[in-house]
Amino acid sequence: MDEFRWPAGPGVPTVEAVRQGWTATVAALPEGARIKGEVIGRQRFGVFIRIQGVPDVVGLATEVGSMPHDLELPSMGAAVAGVVIWRADHNHQVKIKLDEWDRP
């Protein structure tokens, strides 16, 4: 199976759960909020993250342009941390900037 896949499986919220839980997500994850989570999907443009403490959301870390050239995208199952930099009400997305991409 290709490692670059859409998140699916046990513990990954459905699209309907994300939509229904959006109000709670917005309250729990304001811009600037610190998060910890686990990589649950990889694409060439970034990674999908299951965020600890917020069960009905999938975060997206897509700032690969700011990722140092000597780093690779985190692997499936990797523990990650970062900050919420943006939320999109129209498609219920939470965008994350990972700490490891901020290193000098």
N, C-alpha and C positions, 0 to 999 in steps of 0.2 A: 504494500500500500504506500502511496505517496505520503511523505511526512507533511507536506503542505496541504492540510485538510481543514475543513470547516469543523468547529467544535460540535461534538455530539456525544451522547453517552450518559451514564449514571451521574447525577449531580449537576448536569448542565441544564439550566432553565430553558423551557420552551419559549418560542416567540410570544405565545399568548401570556405566559407567566411574566415575561419581561414587560409586556405592554400593561398588564394589570398592576404590576408592582412599581410602575414608573414614579408615581407620586412619592412613595416611600424611598425610592432610589434617590430622587432629587433632594429630599430632606436629609438623607444619610450621607450623600456624597457631593457637597458643594465644591465649587472650584477651589483648588488649593488644599483639599482634604488629602491626607496621607493614606495610602492603601498598602495592604500586603495581599498577596494572592498566589495563585498557581497557574502556570501556562497550560491551557486546555486545547489550544489549537494554534497552528502556524500557517501563515501565508507568506508569500514573498514580500508583501507590503508591511508585515508586522505580526504581532501575536495577540491571541485572545486570552483573557485572564479571568479566572473565577476569583472574585474579590471576597476575602474573608469578611464575615459578618453581614454581608448583603447578598442573600441567596438568590434573588431574582434579577440578577444583572450579569452581563458579560462585558468586561472592560476591553478596550482595544488600545494597544500600544502600537502606533503606526508612525512614529517620528523617526523612521529609519534614516532619514537624511541627516539627523543630528547624532546618529550612532557613530562612535569612533570607528574608523576603517579597520582597525585590528580586532574588533569584536564581531561576533556572530549573534544572530537572534537567539534568545534563550530557548533551550530545548523543551520538549513536551515534559510536563511534570515539574519543571523548575520552579522554585520559590522565587518570587520577585517582589519588589517594593517600588513605590513611585508616588506620584501626585496627580490628582485629577486636574486636567488643564482645560476641559471643555465638556459640555453635555449638549446633546441635540434632541430636543423634544419631538421633532418630526419623525425620527426613526429610532428613538430610545437608545442612543449610543452614549457611552461614557468613554472619553478619550483619556488615556493615561500616558504620562511621560515617566519612563523608568529611571530609577536612580542610577543604574549602571551606565546609562548613556550620558550622564552628567559628569563623569570623571574627567580629569584634565588629561 
